[in-house]
């Protein structure tokens, strides 16, 4: 893009309006010059080939089902969380070259495709993601599954949405997204959309979430642990985990009978405001006792109290109860359960950087397909951070990763009968980019 000055260099008093746009004749530029890293990584995983095996009847003659799905995945990897943003890649031929895409469907085409998606398509995409997780995590002898849910506010009349627990927008319809996460490496094992009225998780829903999440573990993984909040607390679900020999750590619902027992226990002070105890408790209709670990917190004076809602308050103390079948020390149970908070970071990143909380279609199957693609894009980013960048304990967020390695200005040029995407030689991210490219070339699944 050229700018031509109508003023002489000797007259600095000219205003900004004296600079007129002359013509659009510059080179083809893109802000996603580093997107070639995603294309190479997708090729290593054969994502395009696996998506091409899926089929949606009546998708049209110009684009196949695999091309629709791959275009959405590439858009999500770039941080484009709306159909209009994904379709906007059509105006960026340099980005398309970097991603290895011939073309991208328009926004109306994407909307029609999502509306036509069958219910099985979301399950098939999740199976692809779980297959990669089993392959990449085949050396895990033990694994921890974290279960949690996320309320999605629905504006409009989306299929399957209804009224339920909705703290974000009271009185509106909502979905409830149920997630299962592999805690050791933060891979999403399963995600599913339920009506908002089922945010109070039943034993049947908890069982299905556990079964689907466990399918993402390799057969070599023999020892399984499970953590969940009080929404998953039920005798039926605990009995299932015991039959499957799963070590569980689940927050207990504080029913009146249990509340009456807590103040009379003998507590071991942990220093400061915390104390811990345990008891054997038999709930209504259980027919057996289960171990409960109780954490007591001394509350601060009224003016200094934390605004967070406490589970149960009594005589200046707040109580939290964890039911478990582990034979660990009480403080070890407490600390291990607290690590469940990592799933909140997974949910936040999936929502903020990949569009987990977006409702893109009026059809339930279309929204489920979008959710499955979000899970796949998130997991691809997670695998890239670990396998290519070598980030394990401390990982860059997807937003930081894009800023450093993907959102690089580049020029698309034709030289020697070939297309070249050239990046700025002195860009601050050059060393990181070249190091990632070198490790990516050496990566093998």
C-alpha atoms as one frame of an Amber mdcrd trajectory, in Angstrom:
protein
   0.000   0.000   0.000   1.605   3.277  -1.093   1.150   6.667   0.463   2.084
   9.721  -1.576   2.784  13.115  -0.036   1.390  16.177  -1.842   3.504  18.519
   0.292   7.111  19.451  -0.149   9.690  18.242   2.341  10.451  21.812   3.266
   6.969  22.579   4.532   6.369  20.600   7.742   3.224  22.587   8.488   1.125
  20.426   6.154  -1.642  18.522   7.925  -2.134  14.741   7.957  -5.000  15.108
   5.479  -2.470  16.227   2.832  -1.272  12.587   2.540  -3.519  10.875  -0.010
  -3.886   7.151  -0.767  -2.659   6.587  -4.289  -3.005   2.872  -5.072  -3.107
  -0.677  -3.714  -0.115  -2.156  -5.498   2.091  -3.493  -2.703   3.051  -7.150
  -2.145   0.612  -9.688  -0.712   0.950  -9.389   3.074  -0.380 -11.448   5.966
  -0.361 -11.107   9.738  -0.140 -14.908  10.117   3.295 -15.422   8.612   4.140
 -18.142  11.129   1.056 -20.238  10.357   3.254 -22.661   8.431   4.176 -24.220
  11.776   0.559 -25.317  12.184   0.450 -26.733   8.659   3.581 -28.819   9.273
   2.318 -30.057  12.638  -1.098 -30.986  11.193   0.670 -32.876   8.422   2.754
 -34.758  10.987  -0.431 -35.820  12.779  -2.312 -36.553   9.529  -5.221 -34.479
  10.801  -6.375 -33.555   7.301  -6.525 -37.173   6.172  -8.517 -38.293   9.210
 -10.996 -35.431   8.881 -11.362 -36.223   5.172 -12.698 -39.674   6.086 -15.733
 -38.117   7.756 -18.824 -37.387   5.710 -21.840 -35.094   6.017 -24.492 -35.727
   3.352 -25.379 -32.773   1.144 -22.385 -30.568   1.953 -22.168 -29.209  -1.596
 -19.963 -29.711  -4.604 -17.242 -27.141  -3.947 -16.097 -28.222  -0.462 -15.990
 -31.656   1.124 -16.719 -32.392   4.767 -13.012 -32.702   5.505 -12.313 -29.288
   3.960 -15.011 -27.638   6.064 -13.666 -29.221   9.248 -10.033 -28.478   8.451
 -10.828 -24.836   7.687 -12.541 -24.443  11.076  -9.679 -26.177  12.915  -7.111
 -23.917  11.224  -9.172 -20.857  12.094  -9.404 -21.915  15.752  -5.647 -22.515
  15.862  -5.171 -18.927  14.678  -7.556 -17.630  17.354 -10.501 -16.982  15.003
 -13.533 -17.869  17.143 -16.405 -16.838  14.892 -17.663 -18.182  11.595 -17.205
 -14.726  10.053 -13.582 -14.620  11.226 -12.845 -18.068   9.802 -14.482 -17.105
   6.508 -12.359 -13.930   6.519  -9.301 -16.056   5.706 -10.603 -16.054   2.127
  -9.309 -12.475   1.864  -5.809 -13.490   3.010  -4.197 -15.632   0.269  -0.838
 -15.506   2.031  -2.337 -17.086   5.175  -4.050 -19.738   3.031  -0.718 -20.594
   1.425   0.937 -20.832   4.822  -1.833 -23.150   6.078  -1.872 -25.235   2.903
  -5.528 -24.462   2.203  -6.800 -24.004  -1.342  -9.859 -22.027  -0.270 -12.124
 -21.376   2.725 -15.946 -21.532   2.689 -17.951 -18.355   3.144 -19.837 -17.614
   6.336 -23.245 -18.709   4.924 -21.662 -21.951   3.731 -20.185 -22.604   7.167
 -23.563 -21.933   8.784 -25.357 -24.307   6.427 -22.690 -26.958   6.986 -22.996
 -26.790  10.793 -26.785 -26.934  10.543 -26.550 -30.067   8.377 -24.092 -31.909
  10.642 -25.483 -35.195  12.000 -25.251 -36.008  15.686 -22.602 -38.653  15.113
 -20.103 -36.152  13.652 -19.206 -34.612  17.006 -18.573 -38.074  18.466 -16.377
 -38.995  15.507 -14.228 -35.865  15.901 -13.856 -36.542  19.638 -12.803 -40.107
  18.814 -10.046 -38.714  16.575  -8.831 -36.493  19.410  -8.974 -39.344  21.936
  -7.055 -41.581  19.526  -4.162 -39.123  19.431  -4.272 -38.795  23.229  -4.026
 -42.571  23.653  -1.116 -42.663  21.231   0.802 -39.729  22.699   0.163 -40.776
  26.322   0.725 -44.517  25.896   3.526 -44.467  28.496   1.236 -43.374  31.330
   1.015 -46.146  33.924  -1.350 -44.034  36.043  -3.603 -41.126  35.192  -5.901
 -38.640  36.902  -9.246 -37.649  35.372 -10.762 -34.322  36.407 -14.480 -33.816
  35.761 -16.167 -30.435  35.705 -18.810 -28.436  33.867 -19.287 -25.039  32.266
 -22.565 -23.151  31.800 -23.018 -21.670  28.319 -25.435 -18.782  28.002 -27.713
 -19.098  24.958 -29.129 -16.006  23.296 -31.983 -17.070  21.084 -33.686 -20.393
  20.636 -30.907 -22.945  20.176 -32.011 -26.556  19.948 -31.718 -28.459  23.221
 -31.177 -25.390  25.401 -33.500 -24.852  28.344 -33.733 -23.160  31.719 -31.499
 -24.218  34.571 -28.670 -23.079  36.807 -27.362 -19.976  35.032 -25.423 -17.539
  37.246 -24.182 -15.474  34.296 -27.564 -14.469  32.869 -30.408 -15.430  35.162
 -33.643 -16.382  33.479 -32.048 -17.195  30.127 -31.757 -20.541  28.410 -28.402
 -22.264  28.610 -26.336 -25.290  27.760 -24.209 -27.224  30.233 -20.858 -28.396
  28.833 -19.427 -31.410  30.650 -15.647 -31.802  30.447 -13.192 -34.565  31.296
  -9.496 -33.597  31.453  -6.323 -35.658  31.788  -4.781 -33.783  34.710  -1.133
 -34.783  34.202  -0.847 -33.129  30.780  -4.075 -31.049  30.521  -5.481 -32.837
  27.471  -9.262 -32.684  27.123 -10.497 -36.280  27.019 -14.171 -35.587  26.472
 -16.666 -32.746  26.129 -20.403 -32.949  25.761 -23.348 -30.539  25.576 -26.332
 -31.046  27.866 -29.466 -28.940  28.420 -29.050 -26.254  31.058 -31.521 -28.009
  33.347 -29.028 -30.859  33.777 -26.314 -28.676  35.326 -27.181 -30.543  38.538
 -25.354 -33.674  37.483 -27.224 -36.938  37.960 -25.552 -40.262  38.663 -26.275
 -41.354  35.075 -24.641 -38.247  33.571 -21.634 -38.622  35.888 -21.257 -42.250
  34.821 -21.346 -41.342  31.113 -18.802 -38.541  31.602 -16.457 -40.911  33.406
 -16.855 -43.691  30.814 -16.282 -41.380  27.838 -13.260 -39.742  29.476 -11.711
 -43.088  30.351 -11.895 -44.133  26.691  -9.194 -41.539  26.053  -6.703 -43.457
  28.226  -4.406 -46.112  26.821  -4.965 -49.724  27.813  -1.567 -49.659  29.546
  -2.906 -47.122  32.054  -3.891 -49.424  34.922  -4.140 -47.024  37.881  -6.815
 -44.359  37.497  -7.653 -41.547  39.906 -10.663 -39.252  39.615 -11.370 -35.811
  41.069 -14.651 -33.920  40.901 -16.692 -31.347  42.768 -19.865 -31.880  44.752
 -22.022 -32.017  41.611 -20.736 -35.578  41.045 -21.340 -36.744  44.620 -23.768
 -39.650  44.683 -23.819 -43.168  46.108 -24.398 -44.732  42.674 -21.399 -42.972
  41.109 -19.098 -43.741  44.035 -20.132 -47.403  43.884 -19.295 -47.525  40.172
 -15.822 -46.105  40.807 -15.251 -48.631  43.566 -16.222 -51.508  41.269 -13.788
 -50.202  38.642 -11.068 -49.871  41.319 -10.704 -46.141  40.720  -9.212 -44.012
  43.487 -11.552 -41.050  43.832 -11.462 -37.656  45.537 -14.879 -35.973  45.358
 -16.274 -33.054  47.326 -19.195 -34.186  49.469 -22.578 -32.505  49.665 -23.022
 -31.299  53.238 -26.341 -32.785  54.221 -27.859 -31.940  57.636 -26.798 -35.240
  59.224 -23.188 -34.699  58.160 -23.194 -31.031  59.181 -24.126 -31.948  62.750
 -21.051 -34.166  63.048 -18.423 -31.701  61.837 -18.113 -29.301  64.830 -17.625
 -32.210  67.289 -14.658 -33.840  65.547 -11.108 -33.751  66.901  -9.039 -31.565
  64.543  -5.312 -31.465  63.959  -4.074 -27.911  63.557  -2.044 -27.292  60.407
  -0.869 -23.884  61.490  -2.561 -20.556  61.030  -6.213 -20.788  60.053  -6.424
 -24.416  58.857  -7.185 -27.673  60.680  -7.969 -31.161  59.395  -9.791 -34.269
  60.587 -11.499 -37.372  59.231 -14.419 -39.669  59.967 -16.222 -42.731  58.662
 -19.665 -41.723  57.458 -22.624 -43.715  56.184 -25.065 -41.779  54.039 -28.728
 -42.503  53.548 -29.193 -45.828  51.762 -25.475 -46.506  51.390 -25.307 -49.699
  53.450 -21.652 -49.034  54.186 -19.330 -46.364  55.540 -16.980 -44.216  53.489
 -13.980 -42.189  54.525 -14.473 -38.420  54.776 -11.617 -35.941  55.118 -12.751
 -32.670  56.731 -10.938 -29.354  56.320 -11.801 -26.603  58.769 -10.963 -22.958
  58.066 -11.072 -20.294  60.752 -12.922 -17.313  59.341 -11.507 -13.824  59.524
 -13.458 -10.980  61.119 -16.451  -9.845  59.116 -14.634  -6.941  57.490 -11.732
  -9.098  56.239 -13.628 -12.165  55.021 -13.113 -13.510  51.587 -16.106 -12.927
  49.318 -16.016 -16.507  48.052 -18.991 -18.577  49.171 -18.075 -21.114  51.835
 -19.524 -24.614  51.749 -20.668 -24.572  55.363 -20.198 -22.069  58.200 -20.588
 -22.719  61.902 -19.301 -20.849  64.978 -16.636 -18.873  63.132 -15.428 -21.772
  60.964 -15.999 -22.922  57.390 -15.902 -26.620  56.483 -15.088 -28.593  53.371
 -15.512 -32.385  53.144 -13.838 -34.715  50.640 -14.996 -38.317  50.258 -12.226
 -40.689  49.177 -11.238 -44.341  49.126  -7.503 -43.549  49.169  -5.468 -44.678
  52.165  -3.403 -41.481  52.135  -2.806 -39.097  54.994  -5.621 -36.526  55.378
  -3.403 -33.593  54.400  -2.232 -35.476  51.280  -5.865 -36.011  50.259  -6.580
 -32.307  50.716  -3.558 -31.113  48.731  -4.196 -33.585  45.918  -7.829 -32.550
  45.626  -6.843 -28.874  45.510  -4.837 -29.544  42.337  -8.195 -30.088  40.646
  -8.280 -26.298  40.255  -6.045 -26.734  37.193  -9.102 -27.733  35.194 -10.358
 -24.173  35.637  -7.349 -22.956  33.651  -8.166 -25.461  30.897 -11.776 -24.255
  30.769 -10.719 -20.602  30.776  -8.189 -21.050  27.978 -10.625 -23.105  25.909
 -13.262 -20.394  26.272 -11.083 -17.301  25.820  -8.687 -18.564  23.132 -10.687
 -21.235  21.250 -14.365 -20.250  21.503 -15.595 -22.976  23.857 -18.391 -20.713
  25.110 -19.645 -19.680  21.658 -22.990 -20.843  20.315 -22.596 -20.813  16.528
 -25.686 -22.699  15.337 -29.360 -23.110  16.153 -28.925 -26.891  15.845 -27.634
 -28.953  18.759 -25.583 -31.135  16.405 -23.917 -28.069  14.873 -22.944 -26.746
  18.305 -21.690 -30.196  19.287 -19.562 -30.342  16.129 -18.131 -26.915  16.937
 -17.363 -28.023  20.515 -15.577 -31.154  19.251 -13.470 -29.019  16.874 -12.622
 -26.666  19.765 -11.446 -29.684  21.785  -9.343 -30.909  18.858  -7.776 -27.460
  18.275  -7.025 -27.047  21.992  -5.407 -30.477  22.206  -3.335 -29.847  19.067
  -2.033 -26.655  20.673  -1.330 -28.530  23.898   0.578 -31.278  22.069   2.536
 -28.657  20.102   3.599 -26.879  23.293   4.838 -30.122  24.809   6.205 -32.156
  21.899   7.644 -29.338  19.775   8.391 -26.479  22.182   9.371 -28.731  25.101
   7.051 -26.971  27.564   5.919 -29.326  30.314   5.511 -27.874  33.809   5.204
 -24.257  32.647   3.403 -23.692  29.363   2.722 -20.557  27.409  -0.914 -19.715
  26.864  -2.320 -20.103  23.370  -2.531 -16.328  23.083   1.172 -15.917  23.925
   2.120 -18.761  21.582   0.293 -17.114  18.696   1.849 -13.737  19.379   5.400
 -15.100  19.414   5.327 -17.762  16.681   2.229 -17.352  14.496   1.253 -13.696
  14.252   4.363 -12.699  12.304   4.119 -10.249   9.375   4.979 -11.991   6.112
   5.017 -11.353   2.344   3.859 -13.826  -0.285   6.147 -13.659  -3.329   6.500
 -15.677  -6.518  10.105 -16.471  -7.381  11.550 -19.187  -9.570   8.093 -20.594
 -10.408   7.481 -21.146  -6.692   5.603 -19.301  -4.006   7.621 -18.062  -1.017
   6.361 -16.623   2.239   9.104 -14.342   3.517   9.306 -13.091   7.085  11.187
 -10.123   8.462  14.848 -11.050   8.882  15.334  -9.140  12.156  12.048 -10.066
  13.819  12.459 -10.519  17.619  10.870 -13.995  17.400  13.221 -15.294  14.721
  15.285 -17.507  17.032  12.198 -19.006  18.700  10.601 -19.625  15.301  13.662
 -21.310  13.817  14.127 -23.427  16.938  10.485 -24.550  16.758  10.840 -25.290
  13.045  13.926 -27.412  13.676  12.242 -29.450  16.426   9.106 -29.791  14.357
  11.041 -31.283  11.443  12.495 -33.868  13.850   9.126 -34.713  15.412   7.611
 -38.080  14.563   4.358 -39.485  15.897
